[in-house]
Amino acid sequence: MNMGQAISSCFSKYATFSGRATRSEYWFFILFYALVFVAVSFLDPTANGMLGSVVWLGFIIPIYAAGSRRMHDVGKNGWFQIIPIYGFILACSASTGDNQYGSAA
């Protein structure tokens, strides 16, 4: 999956917390978010930048939805993404094959 497909997939599943997301889909979306946030930080460098808040609000639901789908891909509940180190380790893990959240992509 390339970056464009990952971004469109995550935005088309804006608030879909069910299903699965591959590693590439999840990490390309996180990379896109980071690049957008850095670009916005340069455009609005003040500490209370309104533009940064708007970007954050626009991305918060799809980031958690993609994270939940990523946790499902490794066979865990979506809530595991909020555990700081363990959630990161799971997000970096390989898919588990077919599981209770659906078939492998």
C-alpha positions in Angstrom: 0.0 0.0 0.0 1.4 3.4 -0.9 1.0 6.6 1.1 -1.9 8.0 -1.0 -3.9 4.8 -0.6 -3.3 4.7 3.1 -4.4 8.3 3.6 -7.5 7.9 1.5 -8.3 4.6 3.3 -8.0 6.2 6.7 -10.1 9.2 5.8 -12.7 7.1 4.1 -13.0 5.1 7.3 -13.0 8.3 9.3 -14.8 7.0 12.4 -14.7 3.2 11.7 -13.3 1.5 14.8 -14.0 -2.0 13.5 -12.0 -4.0 11.0 -8.3 -4.1 10.5 -5.5 -1.8 9.3 -2.1 -3.0 8.0 1.1 -1.7 9.4 1.8 0.3 6.2 -1.7 1.9 6.2 -1.4 2.9 9.9 2.2 4.2 9.7 1.8 6.1 6.5 -1.3 7.8 8.0 0.7 8.7 11.1 3.6 10.1 8.9 1.1 12.1 6.9 -0.4 13.6 10.2 3.1 14.4 11.4 4.1 16.2 8.1 0.8 18.2 8.1 1.3 19.2 11.8 4.9 20.3 11.1 3.8 22.3 8.1 1.0 23.9 10.1 3.5 24.7 12.9 5.6 26.7 10.5 2.6 28.5 9.1 1.3 29.4 12.6 4.3 29.3 15.0 2.5 30.9 18.0 2.1 28.7 21.1 -1.7 29.1 21.0 -2.0 28.6 17.2 -5.6 28.2 16.1 -4.6 26.4 12.9 -2.8 23.7 14.8 -5.9 23.2 17.0 -8.1 22.8 13.9 -5.7 20.3 12.4 -5.5 18.3 15.6 -9.3 18.3 15.9 -9.6 17.1 12.3 -7.2 14.2 12.8 -8.0 13.0 16.3 -10.9 10.7 15.4 -9.2 9.1 12.3 -6.0 8.6 14.3 -7.7 6.7 17.1 -9.9 4.8 14.6 -6.8 3.7 12.6 -5.1 2.8 15.8 -8.0 0.7 16.9 -8.0 -1.1 13.5 -4.2 -1.6 13.8 -4.7 -3.2 17.3 -7.3 -5.5 15.8 -4.8 -6.5 13.1 -2.5 -7.9 15.7 -5.3 -9.6 17.5 -5.8 -7.1 20.4 -8.7 -4.9 21.5 -8.5 -1.3 20.2 -8.1 0.1 23.7 -4.6 -1.3 23.9 -3.4 1.7 21.8 -3.7 4.0 24.8 -1.1 2.0 26.8 2.0 4.1 26.0 4.9 1.6 25.4 2.9 -1.6 24.8 0.6 0.1 22.3 3.6 1.3 20.3 5.1 -2.2 20.4 1.8 -3.7 19.2 1.5 -1.1 16.4 4.9 -2.2 15.2 4.1 -5.9 15.3 3.3 -8.1 12.4 -0.3 -9.1 11.6 -1.6 -12.3 13.3 -3.4 -13.8 10.3 -7.1 -14.4 10.5 -8.6 -13.5 14.0 -11.9 -12.5 15.6 -11.7 -9.1 14.0 -11.7 -10.3 10.5 -9.5 -12.0 7.8 -6.0 -10.9 7.1 -5.6 -8.1 4.5 
